[in-house]
Amino acid sequence: MLHRIRALALSTLAFLALAAAPARAQMGGTIKFYIGAAPGGPVETYARVLADHMSRTLGANIVIEVRPGANGVVAANVVQDAPADGRSVWVATQSMIEINPLVYSDLRWKIDDFMPVIKGVEAPLALVTNPEVPAKTLPELIDWIRKNPGKLSMSSYSPGTPGHFLGVQMNERFGLDLAQVPYKGSAPQITDTLGGYSKLGFFQTAPVIPHLQAGALRAIAVTSARRFSPMPDTPTFTELGYPDFLATVWYGLLVKKGTPADVVAKIAEAAKAAHADKQVQVAFKALGVDVVAVTEPNFGASIRAGAEHWGRLVKATGFKATE
């Protein structure tokens, strides 16, 4: 009888431990993920995959709200105007939080007005050309551009983003005269490059990888410190001798400053569990991004370092956002 009671007690304790583990992170109710990027793009896909897993951990209904406009400013404003209770989460990208405060003169918030939760995934940018471009390596490309002065332009997926400023940096670094042509999103940039209207540019890797794999576009180099796993045959600028071309685009979660620490911890715990899930990782790999899952204090430190890095280029160009 004692053995039966002990066994029952142990099994009950085990059940309670298992039940208590997810309960620590449970919030219940409704949480809204605000996305400042174009609908149907990689940021929304990232958010939906994450929300599906986190909703189960948090015991909450996570609703996706797509609020594009001004490179994420519209979505950030919504979160900034909401209560600091963790129910409004900004699904941000590196340029939205690190660069926007540098280029928008009328911005209503600063970096410190948000609390970093997790830098979930990241990917480098890729210098990509139309296959009609005769160059296949970076030295060949620089030589070809120099032989066509005033005839070529450098595209980017949006003004005031790393792709835009890397184009400016390329002009300065190699003494080129490429006109900068920022598009309003990756889709039109890719369409014009596929059609040959634009010959080269810095691209987000996630939407361009299928076209690279199909041979419709060609990658010259990527901006990561090490070779990017979805593009193993493409060299980095660093290994080609240009470590100053180091940049990544990340997607992550932030909440309004003043959100209670225990609430932030619950969201971070659920987010970490999601990024560690094998099925979620498979989905992110298909999206063309690498899982990093960086939380505080390292995430906040990386945001400040990124703002300092891009601040030098923004100041050098004098760029100011107009919308």
Short mmCIF file of the C-alpha atoms (twelve columns), coordinates in Angstrom:
data_MODEL
# 
_entry.id   MODEL 
# 
loop_
_atom_site.group_PDB 
_atom_site.id 
_atom_site.type_symbol 
_atom_site.label_atom_id 
_atom_site.label_alt_id 
_atom_site.label_comp_id 
_atom_site.label_asym_id 
_atom_site.label_seq_id 
_atom_site.Cartn_x 
_atom_site.Cartn_y 
_atom_site.Cartn_z 
_atom_site.pdbx_PDB_model_num 
ATOM 1   C CA . MET A 1   0.000  0.000  0.000   1 
ATOM 2   C CA . LEU A 2   2.813  2.396  0.891   1 
ATOM 3   C CA . HIS A 3   4.487  1.628  -2.396  1 
ATOM 4   C CA . ARG A 4   1.243  2.394  -4.231  1 
ATOM 5   C CA . ILE A 5   0.818  5.699  -2.367  1 
ATOM 6   C CA . ARG A 6   4.443  6.671  -3.037  1 
ATOM 7   C CA . ALA A 7   4.093  5.805  -6.719  1 
ATOM 8   C CA . LEU A 8   0.885  7.814  -6.933  1 
ATOM 9   C CA . ALA A 9   2.527  10.795 -5.222  1 
ATOM 10  C CA . LEU A 10  5.533  10.686 -7.524  1 
ATOM 11  C CA . SER A 11  3.354  10.466 -10.608 1 
ATOM 12  C CA . THR A 12  1.232  13.364 -9.324  1 
ATOM 13  C CA . LEU A 13  4.342  15.487 -8.713  1 
ATOM 14  C CA . ALA A 14  5.611  14.641 -12.185 1 
ATOM 15  C CA . PHE A 15  2.267  15.643 -13.690 1 
ATOM 16  C CA . LEU A 16  2.250  18.919 -11.766 1 
ATOM 17  C CA . ALA A 17  5.828  19.679 -12.858 1 
ATOM 18  C CA . LEU A 18  4.931  19.109 -16.480 1 
ATOM 19  C CA . ALA A 19  1.806  21.205 -16.137 1 
ATOM 20  C CA . ALA A 20  3.672  24.005 -14.373 1 
ATOM 21  C CA . ALA A 21  6.429  24.314 -16.990 1 
ATOM 22  C CA . PRO A 22  4.332  25.909 -19.742 1 
ATOM 23  C CA . ALA A 23  2.161  27.733 -17.190 1 
ATOM 24  C CA . ARG A 24  5.125  29.893 -16.191 1 
ATOM 25  C CA . ALA A 25  5.000  31.501 -19.605 1 
ATOM 26  C CA . GLN A 26  1.221  31.630 -19.987 1 
ATOM 27  C CA . MET A 27  -0.455 34.998 -20.508 1 
ATOM 28  C CA . GLY A 28  -3.874 34.107 -21.940 1 
ATOM 29  C CA . GLY A 29  -6.065 36.618 -23.741 1 
ATOM 30  C CA . THR A 30  -5.100 38.259 -27.020 1 
ATOM 31  C CA . ILE A 31  -1.686 39.484 -28.144 1 
ATOM 32  C CA . LYS A 32  -1.184 41.427 -31.349 1 
ATOM 33  C CA . PHE A 33  1.947  41.206 -33.507 1 
ATOM 34  C CA . TYR A 34  2.350  44.433 -35.515 1 
ATOM 35  C CA . ILE A 35  4.281  44.114 -38.776 1 
ATOM 36  C CA . GLY A 36  5.564  47.186 -40.587 1 
ATOM 37  C CA . ALA A 37  6.650  45.405 -43.770 1 
ATOM 38  C CA . ALA A 38  4.718  44.696 -46.951 1 
ATOM 39  C CA . PRO A 39  2.013  42.009 -46.668 1 
ATOM 40  C CA . GLY A 40  2.990  38.546 -47.853 1 
ATOM 41  C CA . GLY A 41  6.710  39.209 -47.439 1 
ATOM 42  C CA . PRO A 42  9.331  37.359 -45.390 1 
ATOM 43  C CA . VAL A 43  8.722  39.418 -42.229 1 
ATOM 44  C CA . GLU A 44  5.037  38.464 -42.164 1 
ATOM 45  C CA . THR A 45  5.919  34.816 -42.849 1 
ATOM 46  C CA . TYR A 46  8.396  34.887 -39.966 1 
ATOM 47  C CA . ALA A 47  5.792  36.418 -37.671 1 
ATOM 48  C CA . ARG A 48  3.094  33.875 -38.553 1 
ATOM 49  C CA . VAL A 49  5.371  30.884 -37.991 1 
ATOM 50  C CA . LEU A 50  6.465  32.347 -34.669 1 
ATOM 51  C CA . ALA A 51  2.938  33.279 -33.583 1 
ATOM 52  C CA . ASP A 52  1.614  29.788 -34.233 1 
ATOM 53  C CA . HIS A 53  4.131  28.231 -31.835 1 
ATOM 54  C CA . MET A 54  4.129  31.013 -29.237 1 
ATOM 55  C CA . SER A 55  0.337  31.069 -29.000 1 
ATOM 56  C CA . ARG A 56  0.403  27.526 -27.622 1 
ATOM 57  C CA . THR A 57  3.159  28.271 -25.103 1 
ATOM 58  C CA . LEU A 58  1.521  31.477 -23.908 1 
ATOM 59  C CA . GLY A 59  -2.021 30.103 -23.998 1 
ATOM 60  C CA . ALA A 60  -2.951 33.229 -25.929 1 
ATOM 61  C CA . ASN A 61  -4.589 34.149 -29.206 1 
ATOM 62  C CA . ILE A 62  -1.882 35.927 -31.234 1 
ATOM 63  C CA . VAL A 63  -3.324 38.105 -33.979 1 
ATOM 64  C CA . ILE A 64  -1.193 39.326 -36.883 1 
ATOM 65  C CA . GLU A 65  -1.701 42.993 -37.768 1 
ATOM 66  C CA . VAL A 66  0.061  44.141 -40.946 1 
ATOM 67  C CA . ARG A 67  0.586  47.918 -40.843 1 
ATOM 68  C CA . PRO A 68  3.022  48.812 -43.640 1 
ATOM 69  C CA . GLY A 69  4.284  52.314 -44.166 1 
ATOM 70  C CA . ALA A 70  7.428  54.417 -43.764 1 
ATOM 71  C CA . ASN A 71  9.709  51.392 -43.330 1 
ATOM 72  C CA . GLY A 72  7.984  50.182 -40.178 1 
ATOM 73  C CA . VAL A 73  7.269  53.554 -38.573 1 
ATOM 74  C CA . VAL A 74  3.481  53.108 -38.831 1 
ATOM 75  C CA . ALA A 75  3.582  49.778 -36.960 1 
ATOM 76  C CA . ALA A 76  6.014  51.144 -34.370 1 
ATOM 77  C CA . ASN A 77  3.720  54.112 -33.701 1 
ATOM 78  C CA . VAL A 78  0.790  51.777 -33.023 1 
ATOM 79  C CA . VAL A 79  2.828  49.849 -30.442 1 
ATOM 80  C CA . GLN A 80  4.143  53.084 -28.941 1 
ATOM 81  C CA . ASP A 81  0.573  54.374 -28.498 1 
ATOM 82  C CA . ALA A 82  -0.655 51.111 -26.907 1 
ATOM 83  C CA . PRO A 83  -0.469 50.290 -23.175 1 
ATOM 84  C CA . ALA A 84  2.870  48.916 -21.950 1 
ATOM 85  C CA . ASP A 85  1.400  45.531 -21.067 1 
ATOM 86  C CA . GLY A 86  3.018  43.180 -23.589 1 
ATOM 87  C CA . ARG A 87  -0.228 42.779 -25.551 1 
ATOM 88  C CA . SER A 88  1.168  44.802 -28.462 1 
ATOM 89  C CA . VAL A 89  4.411  43.427 -29.919 1 
ATOM 90  C CA . TRP A 90  6.429  45.050 -32.680 1 
ATOM 91  C CA . VAL A 91  7.836  42.561 -35.190 1 
ATOM 92  C CA . ALA A 92  10.742 44.751 -36.237 1 
ATOM 93  C CA . THR A 93  13.680 44.542 -38.575 1 
ATOM 94  C CA . GLN A 94  17.159 45.910 -38.172 1 
ATOM 95  C CA . SER A 95  16.577 49.014 -40.326 1 
ATOM 96  C CA . MET A 96  13.267 49.856 -38.608 1 
ATOM 97  C CA . ILE A 97  14.815 50.289 -35.156 1 
ATOM 98  C CA . GLU A 98  18.479 51.023 -35.923 1 
ATOM 99  C CA . ILE A 99  18.199 53.312 -38.969 1 
ATOM 100 C CA . ASN A 100 14.770 54.987 -38.795 1 
ATOM 101 C CA . PRO A 101 15.679 57.208 -35.805 1 
ATOM 102 C CA . LEU A 102 18.657 58.434 -37.845 1 
ATOM 103 C CA . VAL A 103 16.740 59.413 -40.993 1 
ATOM 104 C CA . TYR A 104 13.272 60.559 -39.877 1 
ATOM 105 C CA . SER A 105 13.387 64.072 -38.455 1 
ATOM 106 C CA . ASP A 106 9.817  63.939 -37.093 1 
ATOM 107 C CA . LEU A 107 9.918  60.484 -35.478 1 
ATOM 108 C CA . ARG A 108 7.887  60.320 -32.258 1 
ATOM 109 C CA . TRP A 109 10.112 57.752 -30.558 1 
ATOM 110 C CA . LYS A 110 13.730 56.820 -29.910 1 
ATOM 111 C CA . ILE A 111 15.481 53.445 -29.729 1 
ATOM 112 C CA . ASP A 112 15.244 53.492 -25.939 1 
ATOM 113 C CA . ASP A 113 11.440 53.794 -26.096 1 
ATOM 114 C CA . PHE A 114 11.284 50.063 -26.917 1 
ATOM 115 C CA . MET A 115 12.449 47.020 -24.972 1 
ATOM 116 C CA . PRO A 116 14.262 44.325 -26.985 1 
ATOM 117 C CA . VAL A 117 12.791 40.849 -26.508 1 
ATOM 118 C CA . ILE A 118 14.528 38.635 -29.059 1 
ATOM 119 C CA . LYS A 119 16.529 38.905 -32.262 1 
ATOM 120 C CA . GLY A 120 15.122 35.782 -33.861 1 
ATOM 121 C CA . VAL A 121 16.650 35.285 -37.287 1 
ATOM 122 C CA . GLU A 122 19.106 37.059 -39.530 1 
ATOM 123 C CA . ALA A 123 20.478 36.937 -43.032 1 
ATOM 124 C CA . PRO A 124 23.088 38.884 -44.957 1 
ATOM 125 C CA . LEU A 125 22.441 41.022 -47.993 1 
ATOM 126 C CA . ALA A 126 23.652 39.848 -51.372 1 
ATOM 127 C CA . LEU A 127 25.170 41.823 -54.224 1 
ATOM 128 C CA . VAL A 128 23.250 40.407 -57.192 1 
ATOM 129 C CA . THR A 129 23.338 40.979 -60.939 1 
ATOM 130 C CA . ASN A 130 21.255 40.159 -63.967 1 
ATOM 131 C CA . PRO A 131 22.934 37.257 -65.850 1 
ATOM 132 C CA . GLU A 132 23.441 39.576 -68.827 1 
ATOM 133 C CA . VAL A 133 26.161 41.283 -66.797 1 
ATOM 134 C CA . PRO A 134 29.406 39.680 -68.027 1 
ATOM 135 C CA . ALA A 135 31.088 39.750 -64.604 1 
ATOM 136 C CA . LYS A 136 31.007 36.700 -62.346 1 
ATOM 137 C CA . THR A 137 33.355 37.891 -59.582 1 
ATOM 138 C CA . LEU A 138 33.623 41.113 -57.588 1 
ATOM 139 C CA . PRO A 139 36.864 42.289 -59.302 1 
ATOM 140 C CA . GLU A 140 35.294 41.605 -62.708 1 
ATOM 141 C CA . LEU A 141 32.164 43.509 -61.708 1 
ATOM 142 C CA . ILE A 142 34.103 46.557 -60.477 1 
ATOM 143 C CA . ASP A 143 36.095 46.565 -63.717 1 
ATOM 144 C CA . TRP A 144 32.927 46.326 -65.836 1 
ATOM 145 C CA . ILE A 145 31.266 49.205 -63.934 1 
ATOM 146 C CA . ARG A 146 34.344 51.392 -64.412 1 
ATOM 147 C CA . LYS A 147 34.251 50.697 -68.152 1 
ATOM 148 C CA . ASN A 148 30.653 51.942 -68.312 1 
ATOM 149 C CA . PRO A 149 30.784 55.313 -66.515 1 
ATOM 150 C CA . GLY A 150 27.457 57.074 -66.084 1 
ATOM 151 C CA . LYS A 151 25.486 54.209 -67.626 1 
ATOM 152 C CA . LEU A 152 24.649 52.043 -64.612 1 
ATOM 153 C CA . SER A 153 22.704 52.266 -61.373 1 
ATOM 154 C CA . MET A 154 22.653 50.408 -58.062 1 
ATOM 155 C CA . SER A 155 19.250 49.215 -56.848 1 
ATOM 156 C CA . SER A 156 18.093 48.567 -53.282 1 
ATOM 157 C CA . TYR A 157 14.838 47.226 -51.876 1 
ATOM 158 C CA . SER A 158 13.906 50.406 -50.013 1 
ATOM 159 C CA . PRO A 159 15.318 53.866 -49.281 1 
ATOM 160 C CA . GLY A 160 17.081 54.316 -45.959 1 
ATOM 161 C CA . THR A 161 17.862 50.616 -45.543 1 
ATOM 162 C CA . PRO A 162 21.185 48.736 -45.374 1 
ATOM 163 C CA . GLY A 163 20.830 47.889 -49.083 1 
ATOM 164 C CA . HIS A 164 20.635 51.592 -49.906 1 
ATOM 165 C CA . PHE A 165 23.615 52.590 -47.783 1 
ATOM 166 C CA . LEU A 166 25.745 49.665 -48.957 1 
ATOM 167 C CA . GLY A 167 25.276 50.988 -52.496 1 
ATOM 168 C CA . VAL A 168 26.526 54.387 -51.363 1 
ATOM 169 C CA . GLN A 169 29.420 52.697 -49.569 1 
ATOM 170 C CA . MET A 170 30.324 50.783 -52.735 1 
ATOM 171 C CA . ASN A 171 30.620 54.033 -54.676 1 
ATOM 172 C CA . GLU A 172 32.915 55.487 -52.014 1 
ATOM 173 C CA . ARG A 173 34.998 52.344 -51.534 1 
ATOM 174 C CA . PHE A 174 35.703 51.681 -55.202 1 
ATOM 175 C CA . GLY A 175 35.434 55.187 -56.664 1 
ATOM 176 C CA . LEU A 176 32.331 54.420 -58.722 1 
ATOM 177 C CA . ASP A 177 29.543 56.665 -60.009 1 
ATOM 178 C CA . LEU A 178 26.529 54.374 -59.671 1 
ATOM 179 C CA . ALA A 179 23.213 56.204 -59.290 1 
ATOM 180 C CA . GLN A 180 21.223 54.912 -56.301 1 
ATOM 181 C CA . VAL A 181 17.739 53.601 -57.156 1 
ATOM 182 C CA . PRO A 182 15.768 52.521 -54.063 1 
ATOM 183 C CA . TYR A 183 12.576 50.563 -54.773 1 
ATOM 184 C CA . LYS A 184 9.504  50.258 -52.571 1 
ATOM 185 C CA . GLY A 185 10.041 46.638 -51.642 1 
ATOM 186 C CA . SER A 186 11.944 43.555 -52.741 1 
ATOM 187 C CA . ALA A 187 9.307  42.421 -55.250 1 
ATOM 188 C CA . PRO A 188 9.628  45.365 -57.681 1 
ATOM 189 C CA . GLN A 189 13.424 45.361 -57.284 1 
ATOM 190 C CA . ILE A 190 13.559 41.679 -58.247 1 
ATOM 191 C CA . THR A 191 11.093 42.140 -61.120 1 
ATOM 192 C CA . ASP A 192 13.114 44.937 -62.714 1 
ATOM 193 C CA . THR A 193 16.392 43.049 -62.293 1 
ATOM 194 C CA . LEU A 194 14.921 39.891 -63.810 1 
ATOM 195 C CA . GLY A 195 13.719 41.995 -66.745 1 
ATOM 196 C CA . GLY A 196 17.110 43.617 -67.210 1 
ATOM 197 C CA . TYR A 197 15.868 47.138 -66.462 1 
ATOM 198 C CA . SER A 198 18.156 47.149 -63.424 1 
ATOM 199 C CA . LYS A 199 21.484 45.381 -63.779 1 
ATOM 200 C CA . LEU A 200 22.681 45.071 -60.180 1 
ATOM 201 C CA . GLY A 201 21.898 45.856 -56.580 1 
ATOM 202 C CA . PHE A 202 21.977 44.802 -52.943 1 
ATOM 203 C CA . PHE A 203 19.130 42.380 -52.221 1 
ATOM 204 C CA . GLN A 204 17.555 40.763 -49.206 1 
ATOM 205 C CA . THR A 205 18.486 37.111 -49.525 1 
ATOM 206 C CA . ALA A 206 15.162 35.530 -48.501 1 
ATOM 207 C CA . PRO A 207 13.102 36.615 -51.551 1 
ATOM 208 C CA . VAL A 208 15.974 36.397 -54.040 1 
ATOM 209 C CA . ILE A 209 17.260 32.866 -53.263 1 
ATOM 210 C CA . PRO A 210 14.722 31.044 -55.519 1 
ATOM 211 C CA . HIS A 211 15.783 33.190 -58.482 1 
ATOM 212 C CA . LEU A 212 19.453 32.509 -57.745 1 
ATOM 213 C CA . GLN A 213 18.798 28.775 -57.580 1 
ATOM 214 C CA . ALA A 214 16.935 28.928 -60.893 1 
ATOM 215 C CA . GLY A 215 19.839 30.765 -62.546 1 
ATOM 216 C CA . ALA A 216 17.669 33.776 -63.315 1 
ATOM 217 C CA . LEU A 217 19.944 36.019 -61.233 1 
ATOM 218 C CA . ARG A 218 23.587 35.764 -60.155 1 
ATOM 219 C CA . ALA A 219 25.062 36.428 -56.687 1 
ATOM 220 C CA . ILE A 220 28.483 38.069 -56.526 1 
ATOM 221 C CA . ALA A 221 29.071 38.301 -52.763 1 
ATOM 222 C CA . VAL A 222 27.250 38.357 -49.415 1 
ATOM 223 C CA . THR A 223 27.708 40.715 -46.480 1 
ATOM 224 C CA . SER A 224 27.966 38.157 -43.643 1 
ATOM 225 C CA . ALA A 225 31.099 37.408 -41.644 1 
ATOM 226 C CA . ARG A 226 30.958 33.760 -42.725 1 
ATOM 227 C CA . ARG A 227 29.442 32.069 -45.751 1 
ATOM 228 C CA . PHE A 228 25.659 32.025 -45.612 1 
ATOM 229 C CA . SER A 229 24.330 28.455 -45.324 1 
ATOM 230 C CA . PRO A 230 21.565 28.782 -47.978 1 
ATOM 231 C CA . MET A 231 24.169 30.206 -50.412 1 
ATOM 232 C CA . PRO A 232 27.324 28.177 -49.662 1 
ATOM 233 C CA . ASP A 233 28.985 28.850 -53.034 1 
ATOM 234 C CA . THR A 234 28.792 32.633 -52.745 1 
ATOM 235 C CA . PRO A 235 31.869 34.294 -51.182 1 
ATOM 236 C CA . THR A 236 31.661 36.947 -48.490 1 
ATOM 237 C CA . PHE A 237 32.996 40.460 -48.954 1 
ATOM 238 C CA . THR A 238 35.212 39.754 -45.948 1 
ATOM 239 C CA . GLU A 239 36.973 36.797 -47.559 1 
ATOM 240 C CA . LEU A 240 37.404 38.874 -50.712 1 
ATOM 241 C CA . GLY A 241 39.320 41.437 -48.670 1 
ATOM 242 C CA . TYR A 242 36.566 43.952 -47.825 1 
ATOM 243 C CA . PRO A 243 35.545 43.403 -44.165 1 
ATOM 244 C CA . ASP A 244 33.953 46.861 -44.062 1 
ATOM 245 C CA . PHE A 245 31.043 45.423 -46.088 1 
ATOM 246 C CA . LEU A 246 29.616 43.594 -43.110 1 
ATOM 247 C CA . ALA A 247 25.871 43.781 -42.591 1 
ATOM 248 C CA . THR A 248 22.959 41.538 -41.724 1 
ATOM 249 C CA . VAL A 249 19.217 42.022 -41.757 1 
ATOM 250 C CA . TRP A 250 17.413 40.599 -38.740 1 
ATOM 251 C CA . TYR A 251 13.805 40.066 -37.680 1 
ATOM 252 C CA . GLY A 252 12.854 40.191 -34.029 1 
ATOM 253 C CA . LEU A 253 10.394 41.212 -31.334 1 
ATOM 254 C CA . LEU A 254 10.248 44.387 -29.263 1 
ATOM 255 C CA . VAL A 255 7.724  45.773 -26.798 1 
ATOM 256 C CA . LYS A 256 7.013  49.226 -25.438 1 
ATOM 257 C CA . LYS A 257 9.285  50.595 -22.727 1 
ATOM 258 C CA . GLY A 258 7.734  50.141 -19.296 1 
ATOM 259 C CA . THR A 259 6.317  46.697 -19.982 1 
ATOM 260 C CA . PRO A 260 6.594  44.713 -16.709 1 
ATOM 261 C CA . ALA A 261 9.735  42.595 -16.516 1 
ATOM 262 C CA . ASP A 262 7.805  39.399 -15.801 1 
ATOM 263 C CA . VAL A 263 5.679  39.910 -18.923 1 
ATOM 264 C CA . VAL A 264 8.755  40.528 -21.070 1 
ATOM 265 C CA . ALA A 265 10.294 37.375 -19.608 1 
ATOM 266 C CA . LYS A 266 7.219  35.313 -20.527 1 
ATOM 267 C CA . ILE A 267 7.253  36.553 -24.125 1 
ATOM 268 C CA . ALA A 268 11.006 35.971 -24.385 1 
ATOM 269 C CA . GLU A 269 10.685 32.454 -22.940 1 
ATOM 270 C CA . ALA A 270 7.967  31.560 -25.445 1 
ATOM 271 C CA . ALA A 271 9.943  33.087 -28.311 1 
ATOM 272 C CA . LYS A 272 13.091 31.163 -27.379 1 
ATOM 273 C CA . ALA A 273 11.110 27.918 -27.236 1 
ATOM 274 C CA . ALA A 274 9.677  28.622 -30.684 1 
ATOM 275 C CA . HIS A 275 13.069 29.320 -32.251 1 
ATOM 276 C CA . ALA A 276 14.430 26.109 -30.719 1 
ATOM 277 C CA . ASP A 277 11.645 23.983 -32.211 1 
ATOM 278 C CA . LYS A 278 12.843 21.744 -35.065 1 
ATOM 279 C CA . GLN A 279 9.771  22.296 -37.238 1 
ATOM 280 C CA . VAL A 280 10.021 26.066 -36.787 1 
ATOM 281 C CA . GLN A 281 13.706 25.911 -37.759 1 
ATOM 282 C CA . VAL A 282 12.813 23.991 -40.924 1 
ATOM 283 C CA . ALA A 283 10.291 26.711 -41.809 1 
ATOM 284 C CA . PHE A 284 12.864 29.445 -41.219 1 
ATOM 285 C CA . LYS A 285 15.451 27.603 -43.292 1 
ATOM 286 C CA . ALA A 286 12.947 27.512 -46.159 1 
ATOM 287 C CA . LEU A 287 12.525 31.248 -45.670 1 
ATOM 288 C CA . GLY A 288 16.247 31.698 -46.270 1 
ATOM 289 C CA . VAL A 289 17.265 32.962 -42.832 1 
ATOM 290 C CA . ASP A 290 19.476 31.645 -40.029 1 
ATOM 291 C CA . VAL A 291 18.140 31.236 -36.480 1 
ATOM 292 C CA . VAL A 292 20.144 33.233 -33.912 1 
ATOM 293 C CA . ALA A 293 17.676 33.671 -30.993 1 
ATOM 294 C CA . VAL A 294 19.616 36.435 -29.204 1 
ATOM 295 C CA . THR A 295 17.963 37.881 -26.095 1 
ATOM 296 C CA . GLU A 296 18.930 40.526 -23.562 1 
ATOM 297 C CA . PRO A 297 21.389 41.964 -22.792 1 
ATOM 298 C CA . ASN A 298 23.125 41.047 -26.060 1 
ATOM 299 C CA . PHE A 299 20.175 41.982 -28.275 1 
ATOM 300 C CA . GLY A 300 20.008 45.523 -26.923 1 
ATOM 301 C CA . ALA A 301 23.777 45.916 -27.249 1 
ATOM 302 C CA . SER A 302 23.658 44.819 -30.898 1 
ATOM 303 C CA . ILE A 303 20.919 47.371 -31.656 1 
ATOM 304 C CA . ARG A 304 23.011 50.189 -30.196 1 
ATOM 305 C CA . ALA A 305 26.115 49.017 -32.078 1 
ATOM 306 C CA . GLY A 306 24.126 48.808 -35.303 1 
ATOM 307 C CA . ALA A 307 22.765 52.332 -34.860 1 
ATOM 308 C CA . GLU A 308 26.300 53.622 -34.361 1 
ATOM 309 C CA . HIS A 309 27.547 51.785 -37.473 1 
ATOM 310 C CA . TRP A 310 24.778 53.045 -39.762 1 
ATOM 311 C CA . GLY A 311 24.896 56.498 -38.210 1 
ATOM 312 C CA . ARG A 312 28.310 57.109 -39.767 1 
ATOM 313 C CA . LEU A 313 27.013 56.278 -43.250 1 
ATOM 314 C CA . VAL A 314 23.791 58.238 -42.830 1 
ATOM 315 C CA . LYS A 315 25.771 61.280 -41.750 1 
ATOM 316 C CA . ALA A 316 28.168 60.908 -44.667 1 
ATOM 317 C CA . THR A 317 25.332 60.757 -47.206 1 
ATOM 318 C CA . GLY A 318 23.103 63.342 -45.590 1 
ATOM 319 C CA . PHE A 319 20.120 61.111 -46.350 1 
ATOM 320 C CA . LYS A 320 16.750 62.054 -44.821 1 
ATOM 321 C CA . ALA A 321 13.570 60.042 -45.202 1 
ATOM 322 C CA . THR A 322 10.674 61.926 -46.792 1 
ATOM 323 C CA . GLU A 323 7.804  59.494 -46.135 1 
# 
